[in-house]
């Protein structure tokens, strides 16, 4: 698996460093809807001066620093990793996004929670084996495969100042969480030749569901610490490990699992409540989480959600794994589909001691710390405003009949809605995949509303035809910017890299005098990861007064999950 991460099997090019002049031009264009003409003119002069003087020097240093082999594999990779792993705020809501898989005919049946999970877990181990054997087919267009090496089996470990990642790609177990208690379930044999049958796996899951009641009231478990500020969690984890070998072993078992499975109690009441479940949990389930790992979140209806630890992978990788697992769950093997997942010899043999309960030795001081952590987790949950919007009048098929990019249409609709609500346009970014480059992850593109026009004497409103033409032009512009970002020609990453170089941080370790100025970028967030099997895409707002808008464009509907901070005072 390390070979998959570090070797450029498809001989993909490195992510290019954009031309400075082009980046500056696109950056200035993105500011036009956000500034009054006089303000824009003054700022343009500052940016142009930066381009001619400091920017040219920083661009040269950035290019020179990349003449090496190995990590970082692109000019932005070190900065991207630092952004995630140096982050000290809690990662629930702030960082981790979530999906929810569509319901199928197995949902709502007796014991559907255990039966659906057993299929999902078994198929995920089979998919991982496909990756380990090197049988994962390349995408239709050449795409970087390196991130598949870390998708499953990776844990984020809190450390003071900067977290680290540990990957156990050959993991043979999962960890179940129920009522704040943890259980290890061994799925593969020691030599990886046998897999626990779905029937036996379902039996173990059902045993936990039947014998472990949900947490009551304000009961807490060790999982509540993964809600904490990263330095606070690092200190707590060190104390847990120092005081008890049992704690060390339990933490090691959780870290090394393929993923964790959160067995929640009760059915959700609708799309919005389910979005809350998978993004952060309800008051009765916030301790039933482990945000440092990829989490599968299940409730009594058989619903399956995924909460992603985001520092080492992105939507393109998640979608590939989940698409293959979903198709196999539904028995779909369409023409041209990926090769079937590997088969194992199945065993129904269940050790009487399974599932194995993981123990934690907690003293009264640590219990008090857990209660304080729960208060902070509750405050974060209550401050997160999450709402699911289902637009079911039409969807992707209608957009294509109009000859317009579905993504561009939805982006423009969001921009128009924001303008109507707040009376202004704002900086926005959308994530785009750069998987066509070795170790390429995401770029940002800006989709702007039309200029704000004040109603005054002599004002002539736009005709319907003029509005339609403006809308089409805006969608085309958004589509053009998206294509540039996919080609590695977006604005945000380049400006971020120049900013880092100006502060003495090169993509690779080197000595550099710190320059005096930086070029700031302000951002809010939109993202689209549409697939046929996904019914919710949720993440938190990335700015204090912004929105997080995760949207899914299906043939006949558009599903949007919106988040914001309740304590924002900006109208």
N, C-alpha and C positions, 0 to 999 in steps of 0.2 A: 504493500500500500504506500510506503514512503517513496517507492520508485514511481508510482503513479503521480504523486504530488510534485516531485522534483524533476521529472523528465518530460520534455516537450515531444510527445510521441507523434503528433501530427505536424510537427515542424511549423507551428503557428508563429506569426511574427509577434514581436513585443508590442505592447500598447504604445502607440506613437505619442511623442510630446507634440502637442499642437503648435502651430505657428503663432508667435506672440501677437502679431498684428491682427490676425484673424480672430483670436480670442478677445482682444480688446474691442474690436469692432462689434462682435456679437454681444459682448457684455454691455456696451453702451446702447445697443439697440434694445436690449431687454429692459433698460431703465427708462425709456421714453414714456411708457404709460404711467410711471410711478412718480414723475417729477414735473413741476412746472417748468416751462421753457427756460426761464432765467436761471433757475436752480440747475437744470440739466446742462446749460451752457457752461456754468462755472465748474461743475463736476467733470465735464468732458475735458476741460483744460487740464485739470489735475491728473486725470487718467492718461491723457496724451503725453503729459510731461513724464509720468511714471514709465510709459512705454519707451520713450526716447532715452531716458537716463537710467534709472535703477533697473527697470524691467529688462532691458537688454542684457545687463550684467548678470542678473539672476537667471535669465533664460540660458545664458551660456554656461553658468555653473551647473544648472540642472542637467543640461545635455552632457556635459563632461563627466558628471558623477555616475552616469549610467553605463560607462564603458567597462563592464565587469560581467562575470558569469554568476549564476546562483541567485539566492535571495538578496534583495527584493527583485522580483522578476519583471516589475514595471516601475515606472517613475513614481507612481502613486501608492504602491502596495504597502510600503513601510508606514506611510502616513495614515492609510486606511486602517491597518492593523492597530496602530497607536491610538487612533480615534476611538476604537472599540475597547481595547484592553486597558488603556489608561483612564477610561471613563470611571469616575468614582461614585456617580449617583446610582440609585437602585436600578437594576435592569428590567424588572417587570414594568410594563406599560411604556417606560421611557425608551426601551430598546427592543424587547422581544415582540415580534409580530405573531399572528396566529391565523390558522385556516380552520375551516370546518368542512368535512366531507358530506356530500349529499346523503340524505336518508335513502335506503333501498328497501326491498321487500322484507328483509330480515328485521328491520327496526320495529319496535313495539311488540314483538313476540315474547312469549315467556323466556326468561333467561337470555334475552337478546344482547344484553351488555357483555356477558361472558362469551357468548358464541361469536359475536362480531369481532370482539377483541382477539379471540384465539386465531381467527382467520388472518386478521391484520398482522399480528405478531409473527405468525408462522411465515407468511408471505414476505414480510420485511427481512427475516433472516435468510430466506431463499434469495431475495434480491441482493442482499449484502454479499452472499456467497458468489453471486454472478459477478459482482464488482471485484471480489478477491481473486477470482479465477481469471480475470482479464477478459471476460466475455461480454462486457457492457458495450453495446454497439455505439459507434460514433453517431452524432446527430447528422441530419441530412446535409447541412452545411458544416464545414470543419469548425469544431467548437472545442474549447479547452475542457479537458476531462479531469484536471487536477483536483478540483474541489470535491469530487465524489469520494476521494480518499478519506475525508474528514466528516462527511455528512452524518454517519451513524457511529456511535461509540465514543464520541468526543465529549469532554467535560470542560467547563470553564472553572478554573480553580482560583479563588480569591487570594490575592497577595497585596501587601501594602504597596501602593503606588501604581502597580500594574499587574493585572491578572495574567495567568498563563493558561495554555490549552494542553490537555492530555488526551490522546486518542488511543483507544483500544479497539481497532477495527476488527479484530478477531474475537470480539466478545461473544460469549455463549449464553448469556443470561439477560433477563430484564428485571427491573425492580418495580413492584407494585406499591402504590401508596393508598392507604385506606384509613380514614379516621386518624390521620397524623402518624400512622404506623407504617413501617416499611417491610417488604417481603421480597426475597430473592426467588426467582423461578428460573431453573436451569432449562434451557430450550434445546441446546445442542449437546451432544456427547463430547467427551474430552478430545477425541480424535476427529470430531466434526463429521463423522460418518452417519450418525443417526440424529433425527429430529423428533422432538416430542409431538405426537399426533395432535391434531386440532381437538379431538375429543378429550385427550388427557390434559391438554393445556386449558381447555374450557373448564375441566373439573377443578383444576387448581385455582383458577380465577374465581369460580363460583364458590369454592370453599372460603376464600377470603371475604367475598361479598356476604356470605351467610353467617360467618362467625365474628366478623369485625364490624361493630356498629359505627355509623358516621360520628364524627366529633360533635360534641355538645357545646352549645354556648360559646364561651371564650377559651375552650380547650386549645392547647397549642402543641406543636411538635417541632422537631429540629428544622423541618422545611421552611418554617417562618423566617429563619435567618437568611434565606436566599432572597428575601425582599429587601434586605438592608443595604445601606450605603456600603460600597465594596470594601473600603478600609475597615469599617466596623465589622463586617462579616469576616474579613481576613483575620482580625484579632480574635474574634469569637471562635472561628474554626481552629486556629492554632491552640487555643485553650482546650477545646474539646479533644483534640488529638493528644495534647500533652498530658492531660489528666487520666487518659484511659486507652489501653490497647484495644479494648472492645470498640470504642468510638472510632479509632483509627481504621479498624477492619470494616466497620459498617460504612464509613465514608468512602473507603477504597472500593467497596462493592458497588455503591451507588455511582461513583465516578466511572467505573469500568463497564457498566451496563451498556447494552446497545442503545437503550433509551429507558426512560421511566414512564410508568403508566399510572395516571391519576384516576382512581375509582371513586367518582363522585356519587352522591346520593340524590335520588329523586329526579323527576323529569324537568326539563326546562320549559318555560311557558311560551316561548316565541323566539323570533330571530334576534331581537335585541338582548334578551336574557342569555341566549346561547353565545352571542358575541362577548358578553361580559364574562361568561364561564371560561371561555378559551383565552381571553386576553388577560384576565387577572383573577377570576373566581368570585364567588359570592361570599358573604360574611361567614357562611357555614363551611366554606371550602378553601379559604385563602391559605390555611396551614397545610392543605392537602396538595402542595405543589413543591417542585424543585426546579427553580428557574435556571440553574446552572447547566441543565441538560435539556436535550430535546424531550418534550413531554407529549404523550398521547393522553388526551383528556376525554373521558367517557362518562356518560350518565346512564340512568336506568332505562332510558328509551333505546339504548344502543348507539346513541350519537357518538361520533368519533371526531375529535378535534386535535389539532397539533399546535403546540406553542414552541416556537423556534428560538434557541439561543443563537443570536444573529452574528456573532463575531467572526465566524469562519465559513459561512455559506449564505447563499441567496436564493431567490425564488426559482431561478432556472434549474438549480440542482434539486430543490425540494419538489418541483413539479415533475421532474423525470422519475424520481423514486415513487412518489404517490400515484402518478399516472399508471405505472406498471403494476403496482400493488392493487390499485382500484380495478383495473381491467381484469386482473386475475380473480379478485373477489367476486366480480360479476360474471366470470366465465367468458370474457370477451377476448378473442384472439383474431382480430380482423386481419384481412390481407395487408401485408406490409407492416404489421405490428412487430415490435421487438420479439426476439426469440423467447420461447417459454423459460420460466425461471427454473433453476436447477432442482432436481429431485433428490430427496434423501430417503434412506431407509427409515421408516417411521416406527416409533416405539410407543407402546401404551403403558410401559412400566413407570410407575410413579413412586418415588421414594416416600415412605411413610412420613418422613420428616419434612417433606415439601408441601407447600412452599416454606422456605426458611425465614423466620422472623429475624430482622436485623435489630440488634439491641443498642441502646444508647444509655450511658451512665451520666445522669444529670443531677447536679446538686441544687440546693435551694437558690443559690446565687444565679446559676444558669437558668433556672425556671423563671426567676424574676426578669432576667434579661429577655427571655422568650416572650413574656407578657408585654414588656415594653416594645419589643419588635412588632408584636401583633398590633399594638395601638398605632404604630407608624404605618403598618400595612393597611389597616382599616382606613386611616386618613387618606392614603394614596388612592385606595379603591373608591372611596366616597367622593374624592376630588376629580375622578375621571368620569366625564360625561360621555357615554357611549350610546349611539342610536343607529339602528339598521333601517335603511330606506329601501323599499322594493318598488322600482318603477317597472310596471308590467304592461304598459301600453304597447311598447315595441322594443326592439333591441338590435342586435348586430345585422340581422337580415335586412331590416329597413334602412339602416345606415348605408349598407352596401348598395342598395337600390338607388340611394341618393348619389352614389359615386363618391362617398366621403369615408375617410378613415374612421372606424368606430372609436378608436382611442381618442382621436382628435375631437370628435363630436362630444364625447363625455367630458373631456377636458374643458372645452369651451362652455358647456352647460354649467360646469362647476364654477368657472370664472364669472359667468353672467349672474349665477345665483349669489356668489359672494358680493359682487358689485351691487346687486339689488338690496342685499341685506345690510351692507356696511357703507355703501356709497363711495367706494374707492376700489382701485385695483391694488394688488399686493404682489410682492415677489413670491414665486412658486417654483418648486422643482418636482420633477418626476424621475423616478429611477428607470434607467435603460440598461440592458445587458450589453457588455462588451466581451461576451464569451468567445468571439472570433479571434481574440488575442490570448496569448499564453498568460495565465493567471489574471485575465481580465475579469472585473467584477461589475461595477455599475458606474454610470455617468449621470449627470443631471441635465435636464433641458427645461427651458422656461417657456411657459405658455401664457401669453399676455392678453388681457382684454383690450378692446378698442379704447382709444382715448376718451376720457370723461369730457362730456360737453355740457356746459352750463346753459340752462334754459334762460333766455333773456329776450328782450324785445327784438323782433326780426329773426328769431331762431326758426329754422325750418326743419321739422322732424324728418328722419329718414323714411323713405318709402319702404314698403315690404320687400320690393325687389332689391333695393339698396342694402337693407338689413341682411337679406339672404346672401348677397354677394360678399358683404363684409364677413359674414359667418364662414362662408366657404374659403375665403382668403385666409382667415385666422386658422381654420383647420389645416389648410395646406401648409401654412407657416409652421404650425406645431409639428406636422408630419415631417417637414424638411429638417427641423431642429432635432427631432428624434433620430432621423437617419444619420445626421452628423454625429450625434452622441454615440450611437452604436458603432460608428467608425472611429471612435476615440477622439472626436473633435468637439466635445462639449466644453463648456466654459468653467464650470465649478471646480472640477478636479485640477485643472491647470492653474487657476488662480490660487487654490489651496496650496499646491506644490510650491509656487513662487513665494507665497507668504511664508511657508516653512523654511525655504532656503534663505529668505531675508532675515529669519530669526536664527540662522546658524544650524538648521537641521536639514542635512542632505538625505537623499533616499538611501545612501549607504554611509557608514561611519567615515567621517573625515573632519579635518579641522577647517573652520571657516569663520572669518570675522563676521560678527552680527551686523547686518545693515539696520537702517533706522526706520524704514517705513514698511507698512504692509498694505495690501489691497483687500479691503473687506468685502464679504458677500453676505447678504441677508437671505434667509431661506424659510419656506414653509414646505409642506410635503404632500404629494399625491402619488399613488401607485396603482398599477393594474397588472394582475397576474392571472388573467382569466383562463380557466380550464372548465371542461364539461362537468367535472366531479366536485368542484368547489362551490360551496354555498355561502361562505362568509370569508372575508379577508379583513382582518382587524389589526390595527396598531395604534399607538398613542401619538398625540401631537408632539412634534419635535421642537417647537418653540413655545415660549411662555404664553403667548396670546394667539397662537395659530390653531389650525385644524389638521387632523390626520384623516385623510380620505382614502380608504381602500375600496376599490371598485372592481366588479366582475361583470364583464359584458357577455351575456349569453344571447342566443339567437333571438329570443322573444322577450327578454327583460334585461334590466340593468340593476344589479344589487350594489348598494353603497353602504359602507360602514363609516360613520363619522364619529370622531372623538375630539374633545376639547377639554380644557381645564376649567372646572366650575369656578375657581377663585380668580379667573382672569377678570380684570376690571375694564378691559378695552372693549368698546362697543363697535 
